[in-house]
């Protein structure tokens, strides 16, 4: 089980997970942003604001999801729903 932390800060050395180039190209066509570069720069692929930096996550699972999808905590909460546990 993943350990929960109140705010896991963005790690500047965080890297996007590997995806086949066809998947990354598809994601680029959907969001207009390169997922790998976006994660490297600490930004979010889905937020319309270019200034929305992915700066904190509520738990390890959210941080890992960021590496997979490039979505910040707020966008993950909107997409997956917020757990009321």
C-alpha positions as CSV (number, residue, x, y, z in Angstrom):
1,X,0.0,0.0,0.0
2,X,1.2,3.5,-0.9
3,X,2.0,5.8,2.0
4,X,-0.1,9.0,2.0
5,X,1.5,12.4,2.5
6,X,-0.4,15.7,2.9
7,X,1.6,17.3,0.1
8,X,4.2,15.5,-2.0
9,X,6.1,18.3,-3.8
10,X,7.0,18.0,-7.4
11,X,10.5,16.5,-7.8
12,X,12.5,18.4,-10.4
13,X,14.0,15.1,-11.6
14,X,10.6,13.5,-12.2
15,X,10.4,11.9,-15.6
16,X,7.4,10.8,-17.6
17,X,6.9,7.1,-18.0
18,X,7.9,5.5,-21.3
19,X,5.1,5.2,-23.9
20,X,5.3,4.1,-27.5
21,X,5.7,7.0,-29.8
22,X,2.3,6.4,-31.3
23,X,0.6,6.9,-27.9
24,X,2.6,10.0,-27.2
25,X,1.7,11.3,-30.7
26,X,-1.9,10.6,-30.0
27,X,-1.8,12.4,-26.6
28,X,-0.1,15.4,-28.3
29,X,-2.9,15.5,-30.9
30,X,-5.5,15.5,-28.0
31,X,-3.8,18.1,-25.7
32,X,-1.5,20.0,-28.0
33,X,1.4,19.5,-25.5
34,X,4.2,17.0,-25.4
35,X,3.6,14.9,-22.4
36,X,7.3,14.1,-21.7
37,X,8.4,17.7,-21.9
38,X,5.4,18.8,-19.9
39,X,6.3,16.4,-17.0
40,X,9.9,17.4,-17.2
41,X,9.0,21.0,-16.9
42,X,6.5,20.4,-14.0
43,X,3.5,21.5,-16.0
44,X,0.1,20.0,-16.7
45,X,-0.9,18.6,-20.1
46,X,-4.7,19.2,-19.6
47,X,-4.9,22.7,-17.9
48,X,-5.6,25.5,-20.4
49,X,-3.4,27.8,-18.3
50,X,0.3,27.6,-19.2
51,X,1.1,28.9,-15.7
52,X,-0.5,26.0,-13.9
53,X,2.6,24.2,-12.5
54,X,2.1,20.7,-11.2
55,X,3.6,21.5,-7.8
56,X,2.0,19.1,-5.3
57,X,0.2,15.8,-5.0
58,X,-1.9,14.4,-2.3
59,X,-0.3,10.9,-2.3
60,X,2.2,8.7,-4.0
61,X,-0.4,7.3,-6.4
62,X,-1.3,10.8,-7.7
63,X,2.4,11.5,-8.2
64,X,2.8,8.3,-10.2
65,X,-0.3,9.1,-12.2
66,X,1.3,12.5,-13.1
67,X,4.3,10.6,-14.5
68,X,1.9,8.5,-16.6
69,X,-0.6,11.1,-17.8
70,X,1.0,14.5,-17.1
71,X,-2.1,15.7,-15.2
72,X,-1.7,17.9,-12.2
73,X,-3.5,17.0,-8.9
74,X,-6.5,19.3,-9.7
75,X,-7.0,17.8,-13.2
76,X,-6.6,14.2,-11.7
77,X,-9.3,15.1,-9.1
78,X,-11.6,16.4,-11.8
79,X,-11.0,13.4,-14.1
80,X,-11.0,10.6,-11.6
81,X,-13.1,12.2,-8.9
82,X,-12.0,12.9,-5.3
83,X,-12.2,9.9,-3.0
84,X,-14.2,10.6,0.2
85,X,-12.5,7.9,2.3
